[in-house]
Amino acid sequence: MLGRHLAPHDPEQPLTMPWSTPSARLPLGADALGRDVLSRVVAGGAHLLGVALAAAVTALLIGVTLGLLAGWWPTRAGRVVHWLGDLLLAVPALILALVLAVALPGATAVVVASVLSGAPLTARVVAAQCVAVRDSGYLHAAVERGERGPAILVRELLPALSGLVAADAGLRLITALQLATTLAVLGFGPQPPNPDWALMLSENLPGAALNPAALLAPAVPLALCALLFAAAARAAGRRLEGVT
């Protein structure tokens, strides 16, 4: 991965005494095995972010599809979607992810848990907005032109909801990142000696008093990613709403 090539040292190779404090050679010090914390941070985000992105995209696509169907055909599809949403939302996302992680690989468990817990929320938001605009003039004009359900949903209705979908994408991405991080910290993600931000949190917690940078180093990019995802989704939502 690109991060490994950018890392100043081998992220899996011990270089000094465990929990060494920051120095000129190791700006963030060393971890429990004497490995360079900075190198592990640089090399450690790709897998976690990739899993979160895959989970968020999957949950968003399924949720938007169900929401469009429920909003355009509220009597038939709407009842099924709402009933399914009530059933899935009754189980907390973290509990669901932990149960799935026992039987599935960590990455797969994150994707499935994100879909089961996030898609119903997306579907409800999209369905509610769909119901609010389904009587708009441009939709009636599309029906008069002879367009049918699928074409109307994709060509007419979905662009009108693009701002809402973009904003919801940020929530789905942050939720998936939280689930992926939690499972990895609990041991259901990448295994040592792989560099991974979430795994670094659990590895470096015992030595937080000796080298606080070893614990703060992976926590800071995780927090920054969540803030950037939220800000980007909010900005994209506003921009798309202004366009439509």
C-alpha positions, 0 to 999 in steps of 0.5 A, a space after each residue: 500500500 502507498 502508506 508503507 512506501 511513505 513511512 520513514 521506517 518499516 512499520 513492523 520492525 522493532 527499532 528501539 526500546 519499548 515505549 521510547 519517548 519521541 526523539 529526532 529519529 522517532 518523532 512520535 516515539 515507539 510502541 509496546 514492541 519498540 516499533 516506530 509509531 509514526 511509521 505505523 500511523 502512516 501505514 495504518 489507515 488504508 484498511 480501516 478506511 477502505 472497510 468503512 467506505 465499502 460498508 457506507 456505500 453498500 448501506 447507502 445504495 440499499 437504503 436509497 433504493 428502499 427509500 425510493 420504492 417506499 416513497 413512490 409506492 407507500 401503500 405496498 413497498 412503504 409498509 414492507 420497508 417500514 416494518 423491516 426498518 422497525 425490526 432491524 432498528 430494534 437491535 443496537 448497531 454495535 450489538 449487531 456487529 459483535 454478533 456478526 463478528 463471531 461468525 464472519 470476518 471482521 470486514 464482512 461483519 462491518 459491512 453487514 452490520 452497517 447495512 442492517 443498521 444504517 440502510 433502514 435509517 436512510 430508507 426512512 429519510 429518503 422515503 419521507 422526502 420522496 412522499 413530500 415531493 411526489 406530487 410536484 409538477 415536474 413529476 406529474 409532467 414526467 408521468 404525462 410524457 409516458 415515463 414509468 416508475 423506474 425511469 421516474 425514480 432514477 431520472 426525476 426523483 433521485 436528482 431532487 434528493 441528491 442533497 439529502 443523499 449526500 448529507 446522509 452519506 456522511 452519517 453512514 460513513 462515520 457510523 461504518 468507521 466507528 463500527 470498524 474501529 470498535 471491532 478492530 479494537 476488540 480483536 475482530 479486525 487486522 491482527 498483529 503485527 499489521 499496522 492499523 489505527 484501531 489495533 494501535 489503540 488497543 496495543 498502546 493503551 497499556 503504555 499510555 503513561 510512558 509514551 502518550 504519543 503512541 496512543 494519541 497518534 492513531 486517535 487523532 487521524 481517526 477523529 480528523 477523518 470523522 470530522 472531515 467526512 461530516 464536513 464534506 458530506 454537509 458541503 456536498 449536500 448544500 452544493 447539490 441542493 443549490 444546484 437542484 
